[in-house]
Amino acid sequence: MPQSDNIFDSVAEYWTRHNVTLHKRFSSRQESVEYFHWRCDQYPGYIDLMPVKGLDGIDILDYGCGPGDDIVGFLEYSKPRRLVGADVSSASLGEAQARAQLHGGAAEFVQLNPTSTRLPFPDQSFDYIHSCGVVHHVPDLVAILKEFRRILRPWGRSRIMVYNYDSIWMHLYVAYRLRYKEAAIPANLPIRQAFTRSTDGPECPIANCYRPDEFIEQAGLAGFQTKFLGAACSLFEMQNVQALRLEACTDQRLEREHREFLVSLTFNEYGRPVFSGEVAGIDGVFDLIPR
């Protein structure tokens, strides 16, 4: 759905003030690498779904690179022919560039125009587009994915992480803990709006979440054949999950949708919650191939 320039501007302004490292500065390559691995470990299984290793000899775009955490991963564990980080935030791009210099790798950084969905790259510029936790913050998902389709080469692919509706975060943390146990979010707020307030700060302008079939449908409209690869739980999500879900399911205020989700959960050999055969984590990952 088309949005006003004010929405675009507010998204850019918000992500200039906030980023995933909290504007942390790194003094050495070792410190930067250690932070990269610490952050990956906060989401067990994430790095297998969103790899940065072994992507050699190709042109890579990290869309919404922020302060450069995955840029570090590509520089350390791959040998791309070209590596580009793009973001709407000049502050984050400056931090990413400074961090990349610690790793001695060649990376380019491009600031995106927050009022345009058009990406500043020619047709068929990249072999691989990596986007972690970004496109669920854009005003027009299909428009951005169409741009991914335009700038990907015919044999290219994109790996995208978006917030997963079918998650412990949605059905336990938001639906129960924040709304009923802590009363931090009004209980009468529609659940997707409540979710928006829960992830990246209550003032974050846009934070959507998708069931796998919803995202696959949107990507199809943009010209992609799309596969849901699975999800990763955050360690925060998994804190006290067993006890809290039993408490939630006995509370009559919790709506049936969320109760039935929680009752149906199983747990795999790693102790991660599973729903309908998939890990019920907040980080849902998709593989997109141009049709």
C-alpha positions as CSV (number, residue, x, y, z in Angstrom):
1,M,0.0,0.0,0.0
2,P,1.5,3.4,-0.9
3,Q,2.5,5.5,2.1
4,S,3.1,9.2,2.6
5,D,6.6,10.7,2.6
6,N,6.1,11.3,6.3
7,I,6.1,7.6,6.9
8,F,9.3,7.2,5.0
9,D,10.9,10.1,6.8
10,S,9.9,8.8,10.2
11,V,11.3,5.3,9.5
12,A,14.7,6.8,8.4
13,E,14.8,9.2,11.4
14,Y,14.0,6.4,13.8
15,W,16.7,4.1,12.5
16,T,19.3,6.9,12.5
17,R,18.7,7.3,16.3
18,H,18.5,3.5,16.9
19,N,20.5,0.6,15.7
20,V,21.2,-3.0,16.7
21,T,24.6,-2.3,18.3
22,L,23.3,0.7,20.2
23,H,25.9,2.8,18.3
24,K,28.7,0.7,19.9
25,R,32.2,1.5,18.6
26,F,34.8,-1.2,18.2
27,S,38.5,-0.7,18.9
28,S,39.9,-3.8,17.3
29,R,39.2,-6.6,14.8
30,Q,39.1,-9.1,17.6
31,E,36.5,-7.1,19.5
32,S,34.4,-6.8,16.4
33,V,34.6,-10.5,15.6
34,E,33.7,-11.5,19.2
35,Y,30.7,-9.2,19.1
36,F,29.6,-10.8,15.8
37,H,29.7,-14.3,17.3
38,W,28.0,-13.1,20.5
39,R,25.2,-11.6,18.6
40,C,24.7,-14.8,16.5
41,D,24.6,-16.8,19.6
42,Q,21.7,-14.8,20.9
43,Y,19.6,-16.5,18.1
44,P,20.6,-20.2,18.0
45,G,20.3,-21.6,14.5
46,Y,20.2,-18.1,12.9
47,I,23.6,-18.3,11.3
48,D,22.7,-21.6,9.6
49,L,19.6,-20.0,8.0
50,M,21.3,-16.7,7.1
51,P,24.9,-17.7,6.2
52,V,27.8,-15.4,5.7
53,K,30.3,-18.1,5.0
54,G,31.5,-19.5,1.7
55,L,29.9,-16.9,-0.5
56,D,33.0,-16.4,-2.7
57,G,33.5,-14.7,-6.0
58,I,30.0,-13.1,-6.2
59,D,28.5,-9.7,-5.9
60,I,26.6,-9.3,-2.6
61,L,24.2,-6.6,-1.4
62,D,23.5,-6.4,2.4
63,Y,20.2,-4.4,2.3
64,G,19.7,-2.6,5.5
65,C,23.2,-3.3,6.7
66,G,22.9,-1.1,9.8
67,P,26.1,-0.8,11.7
68,G,27.7,-3.7,9.8
69,D,27.4,-6.8,11.8
70,D,26.8,-9.1,8.8
71,I,29.2,-7.1,6.7
72,V,31.8,-8.2,9.2
73,G,30.6,-11.8,8.7
74,F,31.0,-11.6,4.9
75,L,34.5,-10.0,5.2
76,E,35.7,-12.6,7.7
77,Y,34.2,-15.8,6.3
78,S,33.6,-15.2,2.5
79,K,35.6,-13.7,-0.4
80,P,33.0,-11.8,-2.4
81,R,33.9,-10.1,-5.6
82,R,31.9,-7.1,-4.5
83,L,30.3,-6.4,-1.2
84,V,27.9,-3.5,-0.8
85,G,26.1,-2.4,2.4
86,A,23.1,-0.1,2.0
87,D,21.0,1.6,4.6
88,V,18.8,4.7,5.2
89,S,20.8,5.8,8.2
90,S,24.0,7.8,7.7
91,A,25.0,7.2,11.3
92,S,24.8,3.4,10.9
93,L,26.7,3.5,7.6
94,G,29.5,5.5,9.2
95,E,29.7,2.9,12.0
96,A,29.7,0.1,9.5
97,Q,32.4,1.7,7.4
98,A,34.6,2.2,10.4
99,R,34.0,-1.4,11.5
100,A,34.8,-2.8,8.1
101,Q,38.1,-1.0,8.0
102,L,39.1,-3.0,11.1
103,H,38.7,-6.1,9.0
104,G,40.8,-4.9,6.1
105,G,38.2,-5.9,3.5
106,A,36.9,-3.9,0.6
107,A,33.2,-3.0,1.2
108,E,31.2,-0.2,-0.4
109,F,28.5,1.7,1.5
110,V,25.5,3.4,0.0
111,Q,22.9,5.6,1.7
112,L,19.4,4.9,0.5
113,N,16.8,7.6,-0.2
114,P,14.2,7.2,2.6
115,T,11.4,8.7,0.4
116,S,11.8,6.3,-2.5
117,T,11.5,2.6,-2.9
118,R,13.8,2.7,-6.0
119,L,17.2,1.3,-5.2
120,P,20.2,3.1,-6.6
121,F,21.6,0.2,-8.5
122,P,21.3,-0.8,-12.2
123,D,19.3,-3.9,-13.3
124,Q,21.0,-7.2,-12.6
125,S,23.7,-5.8,-10.3
126,F,24.0,-8.6,-7.7
127,D,24.2,-12.3,-7.4
128,Y,23.0,-12.4,-3.8
129,I,20.9,-10.1,-1.6
130,H,21.1,-10.6,2.1
131,S,18.6,-8.8,4.3
132,C,18.3,-9.5,8.0
133,G,15.5,-8.0,10.0
134,V,14.9,-5.0,7.6
135,V,12.1,-5.5,5.1
136,H,9.5,-5.9,7.9
137,H,10.2,-2.2,8.7
138,V,9.5,-0.9,5.2
139,P,6.2,0.9,4.3
140,D,5.8,-1.1,1.0
141,L,7.1,-4.7,1.2
142,V,6.1,-5.7,-2.4
143,A,7.7,-2.5,-3.9
144,I,11.0,-3.3,-2.2
145,L,10.9,-7.0,-3.2
146,K,10.2,-5.9,-6.8
147,E,13.4,-3.8,-6.6
148,F,15.3,-6.9,-5.3
149,R,14.0,-8.8,-8.3
150,R,15.1,-6.0,-10.7
151,I,18.7,-5.8,-9.3
152,L,19.2,-9.5,-9.0
153,R,20.8,-11.4,-11.8
154,P,18.6,-14.2,-13.3
155,W,20.6,-16.9,-11.5
156,G,20.7,-14.9,-8.3
157,R,18.9,-15.4,-5.0
158,S,18.0,-13.5,-1.9
159,R,18.0,-14.6,1.7
160,I,15.6,-12.6,3.9
161,M,14.8,-12.7,7.6
162,V,11.5,-11.2,8.8
163,Y,9.6,-11.4,12.1
164,N,7.6,-14.6,12.4
165,Y,4.0,-14.5,13.5
166,D,4.1,-18.2,14.4
167,S,6.4,-17.5,17.3
168,I,6.8,-17.7,21.0
169,W,7.4,-13.9,20.8
170,M,4.0,-13.3,19.4
171,H,1.8,-15.8,21.2
172,L,3.5,-15.8,24.6
173,Y,5.6,-12.7,25.1
174,V,3.3,-10.2,23.4
175,A,-0.1,-11.9,23.7
176,Y,0.3,-12.8,27.4
177,R,3.3,-11.4,29.2
178,L,3.1,-7.8,27.9
179,R,-0.7,-7.5,27.7
180,Y,-1.9,-9.4,30.7
181,K,1.0,-10.3,33.1
182,E,2.8,-6.9,33.0
183,A,0.0,-4.7,31.5
184,A,2.7,-3.0,29.5
185,I,0.5,-2.9,26.3
186,P,-3.3,-2.3,26.3
187,A,-5.1,-5.7,26.1
188,N,-7.6,-4.3,23.6
189,L,-4.9,-3.3,21.1
190,P,-5.1,-5.5,17.9
191,I,-2.4,-8.2,18.3
192,R,-0.3,-7.1,15.3
193,Q,-0.2,-3.5,16.6
194,A,0.8,-4.8,20.0
195,F,3.6,-6.8,18.3
196,T,4.8,-3.6,16.6
197,R,5.4,-2.0,20.1
198,S,7.3,-5.0,21.4
199,T,10.3,-5.6,19.2
200,D,12.4,-2.5,18.4
201,G,11.0,0.0,20.9
202,P,7.5,1.4,21.3
203,E,8.2,4.3,19.0
204,C,9.3,2.2,16.1
205,P,7.0,3.4,13.2
206,I,6.7,0.0,11.4
207,A,7.5,-3.5,12.6
208,N,5.4,-6.1,10.7
209,C,5.3,-9.8,11.2
210,Y,4.3,-12.5,8.8
211,R,3.1,-16.1,8.8
212,P,5.2,-18.0,6.3
213,D,2.3,-18.2,3.8
214,E,1.7,-14.5,4.0
215,F,5.3,-13.6,3.2
216,I,5.5,-16.2,0.4
217,E,2.4,-14.6,-1.2
218,Q,3.9,-11.1,-1.0
219,A,7.2,-12.3,-2.5
220,G,5.2,-14.0,-5.3
221,L,3.6,-10.7,-6.2
222,A,7.2,-9.4,-6.7
223,G,8.2,-12.2,-9.0
224,F,9.9,-14.6,-6.7
225,Q,9.7,-18.3,-6.1
226,T,10.0,-18.4,-2.3
227,K,10.7,-21.1,0.3
228,F,10.4,-20.9,4.0
229,L,13.6,-22.2,5.5
230,G,12.7,-22.1,9.1
231,A,13.0,-19.9,12.1
232,A,15.4,-19.1,14.9
233,C,14.4,-18.4,18.5
234,S,16.0,-15.6,20.5
235,L,17.5,-16.6,23.9
236,F,15.2,-13.9,25.3
237,E,12.2,-15.6,23.8
238,M,13.1,-18.9,25.4
239,Q,13.5,-17.7,29.0
240,N,11.1,-19.5,31.3
241,V,9.1,-20.6,28.3
242,Q,7.8,-23.8,29.8
243,A,6.5,-22.4,33.0
244,L,5.2,-19.2,31.4
245,R,3.2,-21.0,28.7
246,L,1.5,-23.1,31.3
247,E,0.6,-20.0,33.3
248,A,-0.7,-18.3,30.1
249,C,-2.8,-21.3,29.1
250,T,-4.6,-21.3,32.4
251,D,-5.4,-17.6,32.3
252,Q,-8.9,-17.1,30.8
253,R,-8.0,-13.7,29.5
254,L,-5.7,-15.2,26.9
255,E,-7.5,-15.5,23.5
256,R,-8.1,-19.0,22.1
257,E,-5.7,-18.4,19.1
258,H,-2.8,-17.9,21.4
259,R,-3.8,-20.6,23.9
260,E,-4.2,-23.2,21.1
261,F,-0.8,-22.3,19.7
262,L,0.9,-22.7,23.1
263,V,-0.9,-25.9,23.9
264,S,0.2,-27.4,20.6
265,L,3.9,-26.7,21.1
266,T,6.4,-29.5,21.2
267,F,10.1,-29.2,22.0
268,N,13.0,-30.5,19.9
269,E,16.2,-32.2,21.0
270,Y,17.8,-28.7,21.6
271,G,14.9,-27.6,23.8
272,R,13.6,-25.2,21.2
273,P,9.8,-24.8,20.8
274,V,8.3,-26.3,17.7
275,F,4.9,-25.4,16.0
276,S,3.6,-27.3,13.0
277,G,7.0,-28.9,12.5
278,E,9.0,-25.6,12.5
279,V,10.9,-23.9,15.3
280,A,8.6,-21.3,16.7
281,G,11.1,-18.4,16.8
282,I,10.8,-14.7,16.0
283,D,13.4,-14.8,13.1
284,G,11.6,-16.4,10.1
285,V,14.0,-16.9,7.1
286,F,13.1,-17.2,3.4
287,D,15.0,-18.1,0.3
288,L,13.9,-16.2,-2.8
289,I,14.7,-17.1,-6.4
290,P,13.6,-14.9,-9.4
291,R,10.9,-16.5,-11.5
